[in-house]
Amino acid sequence: MPKEKLTYLQLYPGVTKQVWMWYPTKNVILKGEVYHFENGMAGLTMSCGFANMWTDPKNSTRFMHPAKKGTVVIKSRAFVLTGEKKGILRYAAYGHNHGALVDLNDERLTYQIIKNHPEELEKEFEFRAITTIKRSGKPSVKRTVVGPRKAFTPRGALRRAEKAGIITHEEAVRRAKESQDSYEMQRLMGATRRK
């Protein structure tokens, strides 16, 4: 069984949950079909064409773990829902270079590709195994000093929802700040418990 770590993942705009994350060791090549993208929803990380591709039963023989509805795809990563462990969702993390197609999905332009160049969607798409960074020794800095916040740019799920016009930029920034506040509070509470 691959090594897992408990971390936070933004599942969709404004919803960040604690999940078990693990990193597969082999790349995966999935077969794309036009219907994956016809049924894809702009701005929603769990319902785009690539998420549909992962959960298509026709692709299930191409990887060695389950892929369930709830797979999250952002511009350069795919987080594949593989099940639960102790009541917490488990995700396998993959990297990909299909960000341009993710953007087209969010801008609602895939219908033009479907109409004019369906062969661009009916091909194989590679998702890479992510190599984890191995750190040795103790960290040189024990505490992080939190200074004033930098201007926040929405990323991941919020960026996709904003680009698709589901939420405004102001709403994306507000939700991102709430999510960051929640994360920092949980981190602070965890540090307090360890002392």
PyMOL commands that set and color helices and strands:
alter all, ss='L'
color gray80, all
select helices_A, chain A and resi 34-38+49-55+57-62+99-106+110-116+118-120+156-163+169-194
alter helices_A, ss='H'
color red, helices_A
select strands_A, chain A and resi 4-12+15-22+28-31+72-73+77-85+88-95+124-129
alter strands_A, ss='S'
color yellow, strands_A
deselect
rebuild
show_as cartoon
